[in-house]
Amino acid sequence: MDAAHLLDVGGAAEPSFFELASQRSMANVLAPALRYLATVVTSWRPRLLGPLLGYVDEVILLIEYLLQRRYLRDHAATLAENFYGLKRVPVGSVPGAQRALTPGQRAISLFFAVLGPYLAKKAEAHRAAIERRARDPQAGRQSQWRAVIEPVLLKVYPFAQTTWNLGVFATHLLCLTGRLDAFTPDLWLAGLQLARLDRGDYEAQTTARELELASRQAGRRAAGPTRALALLLWHGVRDAARFALPIGIFFLSFMQWWHASGHAAAANATPVVPAPTPPSPSPDGVQLVADPRVCPLCRDHRTNPAVVAGSGLVFCYPCGFKYLERHGRCPVTHLPATTDMLIRIHD
């Protein structure tokens, strides 16, 4: 069983709205998690791997395509849907019926799960770049095709984005009220709806898993010792990745949130040590002056300021040196002090 969840397979075939919303939220996590991972990896060798960041969206597109294609082919569901124990079935299909997706349904599902978000992200980045150039008075002259296409993009993209968001909201609302079986517009266009995996699905997965294990064992027995060991390691990596992938996605998303929210900086920041409480003046000591620029001893503006270590009070260096040499204590607090404890302050 590929899904990393525990569900009651004896429940209703229709998923709850919470399950539908949760799988959609997880579907939007994969690309940011992979992008964060690429940023971390390139930071280890910025000179060597830094240029690859310019193609990170295309690498993520390829990874998502391979993952979603495999899940749609083997499980009739995307990665997030399979994680929550869901599958894609034709609208109005009989519960428990085992039916693979048609090539057209898989193509529509792949487009909206992989290519659609990629195109939307590129269009949004291009729109933001156009607006930045429009505000920059030093921007160079545009080429002829840009002068024609960019104004059209600025008008069409917000309209298309708003239309899609309204469509998503409408299908969510209609699905919540029971008037529509499809949870999202792409499911509606493909004539599909989401249903829970039933007992037959789990039994089919178990049977397929047993056949796969038997095929692996037969292949290792037929191979030589070296090849058998390599196959064993490869199968172990595949099995580990199958279960670790969803957990890794959540972990990377958490790390991205942790660093973006400032928690990491706060945890690693050097704590601010509060200033110590100044010592109390002695009743018999020299009285402090309201103006901090005036020396308490000569009652004039300080020259060559120096601080007495221990009390933290500042005097003129000649005044403080003579007083400490004669009395061996701070003039104000009467704390013990020597001339070695008189430290000049360099402005």
MORASUL-V979442 format. One record per residue. PSI is psi in whole degrees, -180 to 180 (NA if undefined). OMEGA is omega in radians with two decimals (none if undefined). NEAR is the number of other C-alpha atoms within 12 Angstrom. Layout:
((PSI,OMEGA,NEAR) (PSI,OMEGA,NEAR))
This chain:
((123,-3.07,26) (-28,-3.04,35) (137,3.14,31) (57,-3.08,23) (169,3.05,20) (115,-3.10,15) (155,3.06,23) (106,-3.07,16) (-8,3.12,23) (2,-3.10,15) (-169,-3.12,16) (151,-3.14,17) (-25,-3.11,28) (124,-3.14,34) (156,3.08,33) (163,3.12,24) (-32,3.11,23) (-43,3.12,16) (-41,3.13,27) (-45,-3.13,34) (-36,-3.11,25) (-44,3.14,21) (-33,3.10,31) (-38,3.10,27) (-41,3.12,21) (-34,3.13,27) (-30,-3.13,32) (2,-3.07,26) (-27,-3.00,29) (-52,-3.09,38) (-48,3.08,35) (-35,3.12,31) (-44,3.11,31) (-37,3.12,32) (-41,3.09,30) (-41,3.11,31) (-41,3.12,26) (-38,3.12,29) (-42,3.14,25) (-44,-3.10,20) (-44,-3.13,19) (-24,3.11,20) (-19,3.11,17) (-38,3.12,13) (73,-3.02,15) (-37,-3.12,15) (-40,-3.08,12) (-45,-3.02,12) (-11,-3.10,18) (-45,3.14,18) (-23,-3.13,15) (-19,3.13,21) (-26,3.11,25) (-17,-3.14,15) (17,-3.06,17) (-35,3.13,26) (-37,3.13,29) (-36,3.08,24) (-43,3.10,21) (-39,3.10,29) (-44,-3.14,30) (-44,3.14,20) (-46,3.12,20) (-39,3.14,36) (-46,-3.12,31) (-42,3.14,20) (-52,-3.07,30) (-35,3.11,34) (-42,3.14,30) (-44,-3.12,21) (-40,3.11,31) (-34,-3.14,36) (-44,-3.03,27) (-28,-3.02,26) (-1,-3.09,36) (41,-3.12,38) (156,3.00,40) (174,-3.14,42) (-47,-3.11,44) (-40,3.13,41) (-42,3.12,39) (-34,3.11,44) (-37,3.14,37) (14,3.06,36) (36,-3.12,39) (162,3.08,40) (160,3.11,43) (127,3.14,49) (153,3.08,37) (145,3.13,28) (132,3.12,23) (9,-3.13,18) (156,-3.12,20) (132,3.10,15) (135,3.13,25) (-12,3.14,24) (134,-3.13,21) (114,-3.11,24) (127,3.12,21) (157,3.10,23) (146,3.07,30) (161,3.09,19) (-38,3.13,15) (-41,3.12,16) (-39,3.09,30) (-38,-3.14,35) (-45,3.11,25) (-42,-3.14,26) (-42,3.12,38) (-40,-3.12,35) (-49,-3.07,27) (-22,3.13,29) (-28,-3.02,39) (-61,-3.01,36) (-38,-3.13,27) (-54,3.11,22) (-35,3.11,28) (-47,3.14,27) (-39,3.13,20) (-41,3.12,24) (-42,3.12,21) (-40,3.12,20) (-40,3.12,24) (-42,3.11,21) (-39,3.13,18) (-39,3.11,21) (-43,3.12,24) (-38,3.11,19) (-39,3.10,18) (-44,-3.13,24) (-37,3.10,18) (-42,3.12,14) (-35,3.14,18) (-30,3.13,19) (-12,-3.09,12) (112,-3.13,12) (-17,-3.12,10) (7,3.14,10) (142,-3.13,13) (173,3.14,10) (138,-3.11,13) (152,3.02,16) (167,-3.05,10) (-41,-3.11,10) (-33,3.08,11) (-39,3.14,16) (-25,3.14,15) (-44,-3.00,13) (-41,-3.02,18) (-42,3.06,24) (-35,3.11,20) (-42,3.12,18) (-41,-3.14,26) (-29,-3.14,25) (-38,-3.04,17) (-41,-3.03,17) (-49,3.12,25) (-36,3.11,19) (-45,3.14,14) (-40,3.13,18) (-43,3.12,22) (-41,3.13,15) (-44,3.14,15) (-44,-3.14,21) (-39,3.08,16) (-38,3.09,16) (-42,3.10,23) (-45,3.14,23) (-41,-3.13,19) (-45,3.14,21) (-36,3.06,28) (-47,-3.09,28) (-45,-3.14,21) (-36,3.10,20) (-39,3.13,29) (-36,-3.14,23) (-1,3.09,15) (13,-3.13,16) (-10,-3.12,13) (140,3.14,23) (-32,-3.12,34) (134,-3.10,37) (-26,-3.11,40) (161,-3.14,35) (-35,-3.13,30) (-37,3.06,29) (-39,3.13,36) (-42,3.13,29) (-35,-3.14,24) (-4,-3.10,29) (35,-3.08,27) (162,2.99,33) (164,3.14,38) (138,3.09,43) (157,3.10,40) (149,3.00,37) (131,-3.14,41) (-176,-3.10,27) (-37,3.12,22) (-37,3.10,19) (-43,-3.14,31) (-38,3.10,28) (-39,3.10,17) (-40,3.10,21) (-40,3.12,22) (-44,3.12,16) (-45,3.13,15) (-37,3.13,18) (-42,3.12,18) (-42,3.10,15) (-39,3.12,14) (-43,3.13,16) (-40,3.11,19) (-40,3.11,14) (-38,3.11,16) (-46,-3.12,23) (-41,3.11,18) (-40,3.12,16) (-38,-3.14,20) (-35,3.11,22) (-35,-3.12,17) (-20,-3.10,14) (167,3.07,16) (172,-3.09,14) (-44,-3.11,13) (-46,3.14,13) (-36,3.12,15) (-41,3.10,19) (-41,3.12,18) (-41,3.11,17) (-40,3.12,24) (-44,3.11,23) (-42,-3.13,16) (-43,3.12,16) (-36,3.09,21) (-40,3.10,17) (-42,3.13,15) (-44,3.14,15) (-40,3.13,18) (-42,-3.14,16) (-33,-3.11,18) (-39,-3.11,23) (-27,-3.09,21) (-20,-3.07,20) (-53,3.13,25) (-40,3.13,30) (-41,3.11,23) (-37,3.11,22) (-46,3.13,29) (-38,-3.14,27) (-45,3.12,21) (-38,3.11,27) (-40,3.11,28) (-43,3.14,22) (-38,3.10,23) (-45,3.11,27) (-40,-3.10,18) (-45,-3.12,17) (-37,-3.11,18) (-30,-3.08,14) (-6,3.11,14) (0,3.14,14) (-38,-3.13,15) (-43,3.13,15) (-39,3.13,13) (-37,-3.13,14) (-34,-3.09,12) (-5,-3.09,10) (145,3.08,10) (126,-3.12,8) (142,3.13,9) (118,-3.14,7) (125,-3.14,6) (149,3.13,7) (141,-3.13,7) (155,3.11,9) (127,-3.13,9) (145,3.13,14) (150,-3.11,16) (140,3.09,19) (146,3.08,19) (143,3.11,17) (-29,-3.13,12) (2,-3.09,14) (177,3.10,19) (137,-3.12,23) (139,3.09,23) (155,-3.14,25) (147,-3.11,20) (-38,-3.14,10) (115,-3.09,13) (-11,3.14,17) (-8,-3.08,20) (136,3.09,23) (129,-3.14,31) (-20,-3.09,30) (-52,-3.08,29) (-8,3.13,23) (33,3.09,20) (168,3.11,17) (135,-3.05,20) (142,2.96,26) (140,-3.06,23) (63,-3.05,23) (145,3.13,29) (144,-3.10,28) (142,3.08,32) (114,3.12,35) (134,-3.11,27) (-47,3.11,26) (-27,3.13,29) (12,-3.14,28) (149,-3.01,39) (137,3.12,36) (174,2.91,41) (142,-3.09,32) (-46,3.13,32) (-40,-3.13,24) (-47,-3.11,31) (-39,-3.12,40) (-45,-3.12,31) (-42,-3.10,21) (-45,-3.11,29) (-37,3.14,29) (-32,-3.08,21) (-42,-2.98,15) (-23,3.13,19) (31,3.13,22) (162,3.11,29) (137,-3.10,41) (-30,-3.03,41) (-48,-3.04,34) (-16,-3.07,27) (21,3.01,26) (145,-3.12,25) (136,3.14,22) (151,3.11,29) (173,3.13,26) (-24,3.09,26) (-18,-3.13,20) (5,3.09,26) (112,-3.01,35) (124,3.13,26) (147,3.09,25) (119,-3.13,19) (117,-3.13,10) (NA,none,7))
